[in-house]
Amino acid sequence: MIGSFAAFAGVSVLVIVTPGPDTAVTISGVLGGGRRGGLFTALGVFCGQAVWTLAASAGIAALLVASEPAFLAVKYAGAAYLGFLGLQAIRAAARHQPGPARLTKVPRLGWSGRGPGRRPGARPSRSGWAAVWRS
Protein backbone atom coordinates (compact mmCIF):
# COMPACT_ATOMS: atom_id res chain seq x y z
CA MET A 1 0.00 0.00 0.00
CA ILE A 2 2.75 2.48 0.92
CA GLY A 3 4.73 1.50 -2.17
CA SER A 4 1.73 2.22 -4.40
CA PHE A 5 1.18 5.58 -2.73
CA ALA A 6 4.86 6.50 -3.14
CA ALA A 7 4.73 5.60 -6.83
CA PHE A 8 1.54 7.63 -7.25
CA ALA A 9 3.05 10.60 -5.41
CA GLY A 10 6.22 10.43 -7.50
CA VAL A 11 4.34 10.38 -10.80
CA SER A 12 2.01 13.14 -9.57
CA VAL A 13 4.93 15.41 -8.70
CA LEU A 14 6.50 14.76 -12.10
CA VAL A 15 3.25 15.61 -13.92
CA ILE A 16 2.65 18.72 -11.82
CA VAL A 17 6.09 20.26 -12.39
CA THR A 18 6.15 19.52 -16.13
CA PRO A 19 5.16 22.61 -18.11
CA GLY A 20 2.23 22.11 -20.44
CA PRO A 21 -0.13 24.05 -22.68
CA ASP A 22 -1.26 26.26 -19.78
CA THR A 23 2.31 27.43 -19.31
CA ALA A 24 2.67 28.17 -23.02
CA VAL A 25 -0.59 30.15 -23.06
CA THR A 26 0.45 32.14 -19.99
CA ILE A 27 3.88 32.95 -21.47
CA SER A 28 2.17 34.03 -24.69
CA GLY A 29 -0.12 36.30 -22.65
CA VAL A 30 2.87 37.88 -20.92
CA LEU A 31 4.75 38.42 -24.18
CA GLY A 32 1.73 39.85 -25.95
CA GLY A 33 0.16 41.91 -23.21
CA GLY A 34 2.85 42.46 -20.61
CA ARG A 35 2.26 41.92 -16.92
CA ARG A 36 -1.44 42.73 -17.18
CA GLY A 37 -1.98 40.33 -20.09
CA GLY A 38 -0.11 37.59 -18.26
CA LEU A 39 -2.15 38.15 -15.13
CA PHE A 40 -5.44 37.90 -17.01
CA THR A 41 -4.22 34.83 -18.91
CA ALA A 42 -3.19 33.12 -15.66
CA LEU A 43 -6.56 34.05 -14.16
CA GLY A 44 -8.31 32.51 -17.17
CA VAL A 45 -6.25 29.32 -16.84
CA PHE A 46 -7.10 29.17 -13.14
CA CYS A 47 -10.82 29.65 -13.81
CA GLY A 48 -10.79 26.93 -16.47
CA GLN A 49 -9.08 24.49 -14.14
CA ALA A 50 -11.46 25.40 -11.31
CA VAL A 51 -14.51 24.78 -13.52
CA TRP A 52 -13.13 21.42 -14.64
CA THR A 53 -12.36 20.46 -11.03
CA LEU A 54 -15.88 21.37 -9.93
CA ALA A 55 -17.37 19.48 -12.88
CA ALA A 56 -15.30 16.42 -12.07
CA SER A 57 -16.27 16.53 -8.41
CA ALA A 58 -19.94 16.95 -9.36
CA GLY A 59 -19.81 13.86 -11.54
CA ILE A 60 -20.22 15.68 -14.84
CA ALA A 61 -16.95 14.23 -16.08
CA ALA A 62 -18.28 10.71 -15.42
CA LEU A 63 -21.48 11.63 -17.29
CA LEU A 64 -19.50 12.80 -20.31
CA VAL A 65 -17.48 9.58 -20.30
CA ALA A 66 -20.61 7.44 -20.03
CA SER A 67 -22.87 9.33 -22.44
CA GLU A 68 -21.68 9.76 -26.01
CA PRO A 69 -24.43 12.28 -26.98
CA ALA A 70 -23.56 14.52 -24.01
CA PHE A 71 -19.86 14.31 -24.87
CA LEU A 72 -20.53 15.17 -28.53
CA ALA A 73 -22.71 18.13 -27.52
CA VAL A 74 -19.95 19.56 -25.33
CA LYS A 75 -17.33 18.80 -27.99
CA TYR A 76 -19.26 20.57 -30.76
CA ALA A 77 -20.14 23.52 -28.51
CA GLY A 78 -16.44 23.93 -27.74
CA ALA A 79 -15.53 23.69 -31.42
CA ALA A 80 -18.14 26.33 -32.27
CA TYR A 81 -16.77 28.62 -29.58
CA LEU A 82 -13.20 28.21 -30.86
CA GLY A 83 -14.44 28.95 -34.38
CA PHE A 84 -16.13 32.09 -33.07
CA LEU A 85 -12.90 33.21 -31.38
CA GLY A 86 -10.97 32.53 -34.59
CA LEU A 87 -13.37 34.66 -36.64
CA GLN A 88 -13.06 37.49 -34.14
CA ALA A 89 -9.27 37.31 -34.41
CA ILE A 90 -9.42 37.37 -38.22
CA ARG A 91 -11.80 40.35 -38.18
CA ALA A 92 -9.58 42.24 -35.74
CA ALA A 93 -6.51 41.55 -37.89
CA ALA A 94 -8.36 42.71 -41.01
CA ARG A 95 -9.21 46.00 -39.27
CA HIS A 96 -5.60 46.33 -38.06
CA GLN A 97 -6.72 46.51 -34.46
CA PRO A 98 -4.31 44.76 -32.14
CA GLY A 99 -5.97 42.08 -30.06
CA PRO A 100 -5.13 41.47 -26.41
CA ALA A 101 -2.47 38.83 -27.16
CA ARG A 102 -0.74 40.48 -30.12
CA LEU A 103 3.02 40.72 -29.89
CA THR A 104 4.09 44.26 -30.68
CA LYS A 105 7.86 44.10 -30.33
CA VAL A 106 10.05 41.08 -30.81
CA PRO A 107 13.55 41.26 -29.33
CA ARG A 108 16.22 40.46 -31.89
CA LEU A 109 18.19 37.49 -30.69
CA GLY A 110 20.50 35.10 -32.43
CA TRP A 111 23.99 34.69 -33.77
CA SER A 112 24.18 38.11 -35.41
CA GLY A 113 24.86 39.95 -32.20
CA ARG A 114 22.44 42.51 -30.82
CA GLY A 115 20.57 40.56 -28.15
CA PRO A 116 19.84 41.71 -24.61
CA GLY A 117 22.88 43.11 -22.87
CA ARG A 118 24.88 43.45 -26.09
CA ARG A 119 26.31 46.74 -27.16
CA PRO A 120 26.60 47.69 -30.84
CA GLY A 121 29.87 46.56 -32.40
CA ALA A 122 30.70 44.05 -29.66
CA ARG A 123 32.16 40.74 -30.77
CA PRO A 124 29.97 37.71 -30.09
CA SER A 125 31.25 35.64 -27.19
CA ARG A 126 31.45 31.88 -27.01
CA SER A 127 28.76 31.52 -24.44
CA GLY A 128 25.39 29.84 -24.40
CA TRP A 129 24.56 27.28 -27.06
CA ALA A 130 27.67 28.00 -29.12
CA ALA A 131 29.84 26.89 -26.21
CA VAL A 132 27.69 23.83 -25.60
CA TRP A 133 27.76 22.68 -29.22
CA ARG A 134 31.52 23.31 -29.60
CA SER A 135 32.51 21.23 -26.59
PyRosetta script that sets phi, psi and omega in degrees:
from pyrosetta import init, pose_from_sequence

init()
pose = pose_from_sequence("MIGSFAAFAGVSVLVIVTPGPDTAVTISGVLGGGRRGGLFTALGVFCGQAVWTLAASAGIAALLVASEPAFLAVKYAGAAYLGFLGLQAIRAAARHQPGPARLTKVPRLGWSGRGPGRRPGARPSRSGWAAVWRS")
pose.set_psi(1, -46.2)
pose.set_omega(1, -179.0)
pose.set_phi(2, -69.1)
pose.set_psi(2, -35.0)
pose.set_omega(2, 177.0)
pose.set_phi(3, -64.3)
pose.set_psi(3, -39.9)
pose.set_omega(3, 177.8)
pose.set_phi(4, -65.6)
pose.set_psi(4, -41.0)
pose.set_omega(4, 178.7)
pose.set_phi(5, -65.8)
pose.set_psi(5, -40.4)
pose.set_omega(5, 179.2)
pose.set_phi(6, -63.9)
pose.set_psi(6, -41.1)
pose.set_omega(6, 177.7)
pose.set_phi(7, -64.4)
pose.set_psi(7, -43.2)
pose.set_omega(7, 178.1)
pose.set_phi(8, -61.7)
pose.set_psi(8, -44.9)
pose.set_omega(8, -179.3)
pose.set_phi(9, -64.1)
pose.set_psi(9, -40.6)
pose.set_omega(9, 179.1)
pose.set_phi(10, -63.3)
pose.set_psi(10, -45.9)
pose.set_omega(10, 178.3)
pose.set_phi(11, -66.1)
pose.set_psi(11, -38.7)
pose.set_omega(11, 178.9)
pose.set_phi(12, -61.7)
pose.set_psi(12, -44.5)
pose.set_omega(12, 179.1)
pose.set_phi(13, -62.5)
pose.set_psi(13, -41.9)
pose.set_omega(13, 179.4)
pose.set_phi(14, -62.5)
pose.set_psi(14, -42.8)
pose.set_omega(14, 179.5)
pose.set_phi(15, -68.3)
pose.set_psi(15, -38.4)
pose.set_omega(15, -177.4)
pose.set_phi(16, -68.0)
pose.set_psi(16, -40.1)
pose.set_omega(16, -176.3)
pose.set_phi(17, -84.9)
pose.set_psi(17, -8.2)
pose.set_omega(17, 178.7)
pose.set_phi(18, -79.7)
pose.set_psi(18, 124.3)
pose.set_omega(18, 179.1)
pose.set_phi(19, -68.1)
pose.set_psi(19, 144.9)
pose.set_omega(19, -178.3)
pose.set_phi(20, -133.9)
pose.set_psi(20, -158.4)
pose.set_omega(20, -178.4)
pose.set_phi(21, -61.3)
pose.set_psi(21, -32.6)
pose.set_omega(21, 178.5)
pose.set_phi(22, -62.9)
pose.set_psi(22, -39.0)
pose.set_omega(22, 178.3)
pose.set_phi(23, -65.4)
pose.set_psi(23, -43.0)
pose.set_omega(23, 179.0)
pose.set_phi(24, -62.9)
pose.set_psi(24, -40.8)
pose.set_omega(24, 179.3)
pose.set_phi(25, -65.9)
pose.set_psi(25, -41.5)
pose.set_omega(25, -179.9)
pose.set_phi(26, -66.1)
pose.set_psi(26, -41.9)
pose.set_omega(26, 177.3)
pose.set_phi(27, -63.0)
pose.set_psi(27, -40.9)
pose.set_omega(27, 177.3)
pose.set_phi(28, -61.7)
pose.set_psi(28, -39.5)
pose.set_omega(28, 177.9)
pose.set_phi(29, -64.4)
pose.set_psi(29, -38.4)
pose.set_omega(29, 178.3)
pose.set_phi(30, -67.8)
pose.set_psi(30, -44.9)
pose.set_omega(30, -178.9)
pose.set_phi(31, -66.4)
pose.set_psi(31, -36.4)
pose.set_omega(31, -177.6)
pose.set_phi(32, -84.3)
pose.set_psi(32, -32.9)
pose.set_omega(32, -174.2)
pose.set_phi(33, -125.2)
pose.set_psi(33, 9.3)
pose.set_omega(33, 179.5)
pose.set_phi(34, 72.8)
pose.set_psi(34, -159.2)
pose.set_omega(34, -177.8)
pose.set_phi(35, -61.2)
pose.set_psi(35, -41.0)
pose.set_omega(35, -178.9)
pose.set_phi(36, -65.7)
pose.set_psi(36, -44.8)
pose.set_omega(36, 178.6)
pose.set_phi(37, -62.8)
pose.set_psi(37, -40.5)
pose.set_omega(37, 177.6)
pose.set_phi(38, -65.3)
pose.set_psi(38, -38.3)
pose.set_omega(38, 179.1)
pose.set_phi(39, -64.4)
pose.set_psi(39, -45.3)
pose.set_omega(39, 179.3)
pose.set_phi(40, -67.6)
pose.set_psi(40, -35.6)
pose.set_omega(40, 177.2)
pose.set_phi(41, -65.3)
pose.set_psi(41, -45.2)
pose.set_omega(41, 178.4)
pose.set_phi(42, -62.9)
pose.set_psi(42, -37.7)
pose.set_omega(42, 176.8)
pose.set_phi(43, -64.4)
pose.set_psi(43, -39.9)
pose.set_omega(43, 177.1)
pose.set_phi(44, -64.8)
pose.set_psi(44, -40.8)
pose.set_omega(44, 177.2)
pose.set_phi(45, -63.4)
pose.set_psi(45, -43.8)
pose.set_omega(45, 178.4)
pose.set_phi(46, -60.3)
pose.set_psi(46, -45.7)
pose.set_omega(46, -179.4)
pose.set_phi(47, -63.3)
pose.set_psi(47, -40.8)
pose.set_omega(47, 178.0)
pose.set_phi(48, -62.6)
pose.set_psi(48, -43.0)
pose.set_omega(48, 178.4)
pose.set_phi(49, -68.0)
pose.set_psi(49, -35.7)
pose.set_omega(49, 178.5)
pose.set_phi(50, -66.4)
pose.set_psi(50, -41.6)
pose.set_omega(50, 178.3)
pose.set_phi(51, -63.5)
pose.set_psi(51, -43.5)
pose.set_omega(51, 179.4)
pose.set_phi(52, -64.6)
pose.set_psi(52, -39.5)
pose.set_omega(52, 178.6)
pose.set_phi(53, -63.6)
pose.set_psi(53, -44.5)
pose.set_omega(53, 177.7)
pose.set_phi(54, -64.3)
pose.set_psi(54, -39.6)
pose.set_omega(54, 178.8)
pose.set_phi(55, -65.2)
pose.set_psi(55, -40.6)
pose.set_omega(55, 179.3)
pose.set_phi(56, -66.3)
pose.set_psi(56, -41.2)
pose.set_omega(56, -179.2)
pose.set_phi(57, -71.3)
pose.set_psi(57, -25.1)
pose.set_omega(57, 178.4)
pose.set_phi(58, -84.4)
pose.set_psi(58, -6.1)
pose.set_omega(58, 178.3)
pose.set_phi(59, 91.3)
pose.set_psi(59, 3.9)
pose.set_omega(59, -179.9)
pose.set_phi(60, -67.7)
pose.set_psi(60, -34.4)
pose.set_omega(60, 177.7)
pose.set_phi(61, -62.0)
pose.set_psi(61, -41.5)
pose.set_omega(61, 178.1)
pose.set_phi(62, -65.6)
pose.set_psi(62, -35.8)
pose.set_omega(62, 177.4)
pose.set_phi(63, -64.2)
pose.set_psi(63, -43.1)
pose.set_omega(63, 179.9)
pose.set_phi(64, -65.5)
pose.set_psi(64, -34.4)
pose.set_omega(64, 178.1)
pose.set_phi(65, -70.1)
pose.set_psi(65, -38.4)
pose.set_omega(65, -175.5)
pose.set_phi(66, -81.5)
pose.set_psi(66, -29.7)
pose.set_omega(66, -174.2)
pose.set_phi(67, -112.4)
pose.set_psi(67, 111.0)
pose.set_omega(67, -180.0)
pose.set_phi(68, -65.9)
pose.set_psi(68, -41.2)
pose.set_omega(68, 178.0)
pose.set_phi(69, -61.6)
pose.set_psi(69, -39.3)
pose.set_omega(69, 178.4)
pose.set_phi(70, -66.3)
pose.set_psi(70, -40.9)
pose.set_omega(70, 178.6)
pose.set_phi(71, -62.8)
pose.set_psi(71, -44.7)
pose.set_omega(71, -179.9)
pose.set_phi(72, -64.6)
pose.set_psi(72, -36.8)
pose.set_omega(72, 178.3)
pose.set_phi(73, -62.8)
pose.set_psi(73, -45.9)
pose.set_omega(73, 179.2)
pose.set_phi(74, -66.1)
pose.set_psi(74, -40.5)
pose.set_omega(74, -179.9)
pose.set_phi(75, -61.0)
pose.set_psi(75, -48.2)
pose.set_omega(75, -178.3)
pose.set_phi(76, -71.6)
pose.set_psi(76, -32.5)
pose.set_omega(76, 175.3)
pose.set_phi(77, -64.8)
pose.set_psi(77, -41.3)
pose.set_omega(77, 177.0)
pose.set_phi(78, -65.1)
pose.set_psi(78, -41.0)
pose.set_omega(78, 178.0)
pose.set_phi(79, -64.1)
pose.set_psi(79, -39.8)
pose.set_omega(79, 178.2)
pose.set_phi(80, -64.5)
pose.set_psi(80, -39.9)
pose.set_omega(80, 178.9)
pose.set_phi(81, -65.7)
pose.set_psi(81, -42.3)
pose.set_omega(81, 177.3)
pose.set_phi(82, -63.8)
pose.set_psi(82, -38.2)
pose.set_omega(82, 175.7)
pose.set_phi(83, -62.7)
pose.set_psi(83, -40.7)
pose.set_omega(83, 176.8)
pose.set_phi(84, -61.1)
pose.set_psi(84, -45.0)
pose.set_omega(84, 178.4)
pose.set_phi(85, -63.6)
pose.set_psi(85, -38.4)
pose.set_omega(85, 178.3)
pose.set_phi(86, -63.7)
pose.set_psi(86, -43.0)
pose.set_omega(86, 177.5)
pose.set_phi(87, -63.4)
pose.set_psi(87, -38.7)
pose.set_omega(87, 176.8)
pose.set_phi(88, -63.1)
pose.set_psi(88, -39.9)
pose.set_omega(88, 179.2)
pose.set_phi(89, -66.1)
pose.set_psi(89, -40.4)
pose.set_omega(89, 178.7)
pose.set_phi(90, -65.4)
pose.set_psi(90, -43.2)
pose.set_omega(90, 178.5)
pose.set_phi(91, -62.8)
pose.set_psi(91, -42.0)
pose.set_omega(91, 179.4)
pose.set_phi(92, -65.2)
pose.set_psi(92, -38.8)
pose.set_omega(92, 178.7)
pose.set_phi(93, -68.0)
pose.set_psi(93, -36.2)
pose.set_omega(93, 179.0)
pose.set_phi(94, -67.3)
pose.set_psi(94, -30.7)
pose.set_omega(94, 178.4)
pose.set_phi(95, -89.0)
pose.set_psi(95, 1.7)
pose.set_omega(95, -179.1)
pose.set_phi(96, 58.2)
pose.set_psi(96, 35.2)
pose.set_omega(96, 175.0)
pose.set_phi(97, -102.7)
pose.set_psi(97, 121.2)
pose.set_omega(97, 179.9)
pose.set_phi(98, -65.9)
pose.set_psi(98, 132.7)
pose.set_omega(98, 176.1)
pose.set_phi(99, -80.6)
pose.set_psi(99, 178.8)
pose.set_omega(99, -176.7)
pose.set_phi(100, -68.0)
pose.set_psi(100, -24.2)
pose.set_omega(100, -176.8)
pose.set_phi(101, -114.0)
pose.set_psi(101, 32.6)
pose.set_omega(101, -179.0)
pose.set_phi(102, -91.9)
pose.set_psi(102, 128.2)
pose.set_omega(102, -179.2)
pose.set_phi(103, -78.3)
pose.set_psi(103, 122.5)
pose.set_omega(103, -176.0)
pose.set_phi(104, -97.6)
pose.set_psi(104, -30.0)
pose.set_omega(104, -178.0)
pose.set_phi(105, -139.5)
pose.set_psi(105, 124.4)
pose.set_omega(105, 179.7)
pose.set_phi(106, -106.0)
pose.set_psi(106, 122.8)
pose.set_omega(106, 177.8)
pose.set_phi(107, -67.0)
pose.set_psi(107, 141.2)
pose.set_omega(107, -179.2)
pose.set_phi(108, -87.9)
pose.set_psi(108, 112.9)
pose.set_omega(108, -179.7)
pose.set_phi(109, -122.9)
pose.set_psi(109, 163.3)
pose.set_omega(109, 174.8)
pose.set_phi(110, 135.6)
pose.set_psi(110, -166.2)
pose.set_omega(110, -173.8)
pose.set_phi(111, -76.7)
pose.set_psi(111, -16.0)
pose.set_omega(111, -174.0)
pose.set_phi(112, -75.3)
pose.set_psi(112, -12.3)
pose.set_omega(112, 175.9)
pose.set_phi(113, 127.8)
pose.set_psi(113, -86.0)
pose.set_omega(113, -160.7)
pose.set_phi(114, -60.6)
pose.set_psi(114, 63.8)
pose.set_omega(114, 174.3)
pose.set_phi(115, -94.2)
pose.set_psi(115, -169.4)
pose.set_omega(115, 179.0)
pose.set_phi(116, -62.8)
pose.set_psi(116, 135.8)
pose.set_omega(116, 177.7)
pose.set_phi(117, 80.4)
pose.set_psi(117, 5.0)
pose.set_omega(117, 179.9)
pose.set_phi(118, -100.0)
pose.set_psi(118, 139.0)
pose.set_omega(118, 175.9)
pose.set_phi(119, -100.2)
pose.set_psi(119, 151.1)
pose.set_omega(119, -178.6)
pose.set_phi(120, -58.5)
pose.set_psi(120, 136.9)
pose.set_omega(120, 177.6)
pose.set_phi(121, 84.8)
pose.set_psi(121, -4.5)
pose.set_omega(121, -179.5)
pose.set_phi(122, -74.7)
pose.set_psi(122, 143.7)
pose.set_omega(122, 177.8)
pose.set_phi(123, -74.8)
pose.set_psi(123, 140.8)
pose.set_omega(123, 176.8)
pose.set_phi(124, -64.6)
pose.set_psi(124, 139.1)
pose.set_omega(124, 179.2)
pose.set_phi(125, -93.5)
pose.set_psi(125, 166.1)
pose.set_omega(125, 177.2)
pose.set_phi(126, -92.9)
pose.set_psi(126, 64.8)
pose.set_omega(126, 177.8)
pose.set_phi(127, -121.6)
pose.set_psi(127, 172.3)
pose.set_omega(127, 176.9)
pose.set_phi(128, 70.4)
pose.set_psi(128, -139.5)
pose.set_omega(128, -174.3)
pose.set_phi(129, -67.2)
pose.set_psi(129, -31.3)
pose.set_omega(129, 179.6)
pose.set_phi(130, -61.2)
pose.set_psi(130, -41.1)
pose.set_omega(130, 179.1)
pose.set_phi(131, -69.0)
pose.set_psi(131, -35.6)
pose.set_omega(131, -179.5)
pose.set_phi(132, -67.7)
pose.set_psi(132, -45.2)
pose.set_omega(132, -176.8)
pose.set_phi(133, -72.7)
pose.set_psi(133, -26.3)
pose.set_omega(133, 179.9)
pose.set_phi(134, -77.8)
pose.set_psi(134, -26.1)
pose.set_omega(134, -174.8)
pose.set_phi(135, -83.4)
pose.dump_pdb("model.pdb")
